[in-house]
């Protein structure tokens, strides 16, 4: 009786594993269409791109005026921490095509805007 239970367990596990393995061969697409990203994902991407642009601006300001390191250093650290928190909230699928990155032109356009007071 014990051998029969083991044989049934193996057969059941095999029957459940075959569809998963077959779907794995097709990648994530084998499981069906990917769900559409929620609107707040776009907001999160925009916030990440904005923080990256701000960090780039701080680096440029520090490169041009190293004497401002005492003033801008703590602010730069806060922006890096904020960027880390934002990126930790973003869940990116493992597929290469689904890893959105801000375009260099968009980041450059944001980072070339002069400071306003």
N, C-alpha and C positions, 0 to 999 in steps of 0.2 A: 504494500500500500504506500509506503514512504517513497519508493522509487517511482511510482506512478504520479505522485504529487510533485515530485521534482521534475519529471518529464513534462507534466502539464505547465509547471511554472516556466520552464525553458521555452516551451512552445508559445505560451502567452506572451512572454517577454519578447520573443522573436517577432511575433505577429504585430506587436505594438512598435517595435523598433524599425521595421522595414519601411513604413511610410515616412518616418522621421529621417532615416538615412536617404531615402529617395528625394525628399524635399531638400535635404542638405546638399545634394549633388547639384541642384538647380540654384543654390544660394537662397537668399532671403526671398527672391521672387517665386520660389517654389511653394511658399506658404500663402501666396495670394498677393494682391496689390498692397503696396505700402499705404498706410493711412496718411491723410493730408495733415500737414503740420498745423497746429493750433495758431490762432492769430498772435498770441502772446509770445510764440517762438520768434516771430519776426521782430517784435519789440525787443526781445532779449538779444537777438543778433545785432540790432541797431545800437543797443546800449553797449555791447561788447566792442563794436567798431568805434563808437564814440570814445570809450575809455582808451582803446589802443591809440586813437588819434591824439588824445590828450597826453598820454605818456610820451608819444613821439614829440609833441610840442615841448614838453618839459625837458626832454633830452636835448632838443635843439637850443632851448634857452640856456641850459646849463653848459652846452658846448660853446655858446657865444659869450657867456658871462659866468665863468667858473666861480666868481665871488658870490653868486647868488645861491650856492650850494646849501648854505646854512638855512636860507629861507625856503627854497624850493624843494630841498631834500625830503623834509617831512611830508609835504604835499604829494610829492611823487610817490612816496611809500604808501600813502593813503589810496592813491589811484591804482597802484599795483595790487593792493589788497582788495579793492573793489572789483578789479578785473578778475582776480582769482575767484572771488565769490560768484561773480556773474558766470564765468565759464564753468564753475562747478555745478551750476543749475542747468546747464545745457547738456542734454543727453543726445549724443550723436551716434547714429547707427554705424555698424562696422563696415558698411559698403563705402568704397572710395568716392562714389559719385554723390553720396549724401552728406559729405562733410563740407558744408558751406563755409567759405572764407570771404571776408570783405575784399572787394576788388582793390588792387593797388591804386587805381585812378580815383575811386571813391575816398579812400583813406588820404590820398594826396590832396584831393580837393578840400577835404575837411581840414587837413593840417596846414594848408596854405592861407587859410582865412586869417587876416591880421587880428591881433588882440584888440578888443574894444573895451572901453570903460564906461 
